[in-house]
Amino acid sequence: MIYGLLCILIFSLIVKIISLKSTAKEIAEKLSYILKTDTNIKIDIPSRDKAMCFLADSINKKIDLLRRERLLYEQGNAELKTAVTNISHDIRTPLTTICGYLDVMKRMEKPKKIAEYLDIIDERAALMQQLTEELFGYSVILSRDDAGETEEVFVNQVLAESISGYYAVLAEKGIEPQINISEKRIVRKLSRTALSRIFSNLLGNAVKYSGGDLEITLTDSGEVIFSNKADGLTSGQAERLFDRFYTVETARSSTGLGLSIARTLARKMGGNITAEYKDGKLIIRVLFEETEIS
């Protein structure tokens, strides 16, 4: 009889363990689904086990708290986007007027000291104008769910055109780029305008941080790599280059939005941009998922 009771007890424990494992798996699957989707459902389990019911109830309470915090974040983020858009829009008109009058004053006869002061004011006004335009552009990008209308884009061509368009600026800074573009036709379904903006911002970043060199590579796999010496950077700073408004001492004229805009656009098109600082070089990589051509 004792042997029989032990068998029954062991069998009951096995059934209990299997039931608990099944319930735990169900909780994990439902939690994963809730976190991945925009839904108001909660974790509901058929098990009557007190511990599992307590676990499910605790998770549901945390999910409710997370939803409330997410809603507050989204509301605050939307208000911030609207405020940035309105402020940058309101600043653009008077700032354009100021720059116009400064241009007129610089052409007038005036004492040397006044001319120096006007040059300083003009430089600061130009930076403010750049910041305002980038703020306005950034807020517009954030307000959209995508980066624009997509099409099958020949990445090789867009990259070559972007480099060509930036060549005068690079030459002015004494930068002779080493270009290695794959002969393989790299096609991705992207917004051509957004891709050009990404390459332009990355080239602009190279002008700010380059130690006089720049290597641009488009590999057969479609990865675009920008590499240049950047003695003024550290590994920690390289990781923060994509943060909004982040700048380093070597780029005081920077608004800190260029790389942030580039990464935002890349992610909206299913790609990503990463940066690392290795052996005295800043290496930025751009990669988009391969497109199946119909």
Secondary structure, DSSP 8 states (H G I E B T S, - for coil): -HHHHHHHHHHHHHHHHHHHHHHHHHHHHHHHHHHHS--------S---HHHHHHHHHHHHHHHHHHHHHHHHHHHHHHHHHHHHHHHHHHHHHHHHHHHHHHHHHTS---HHHHHHHHHHHHHHHHHHHHHHHHHHHHHHHHSSSSS--EEEEHHHHHHHHHHHHHHHHHHTT---EEEE-SS--EEEE-HHHHHHHHHHHHHHHHHH-SS--EEEE-TTS-EEEEEE-TT--HHHHHHTTSTT---GGGTT--S-HHHHHHHHHHHTT-EEEEEEETTEEEEEEE-------
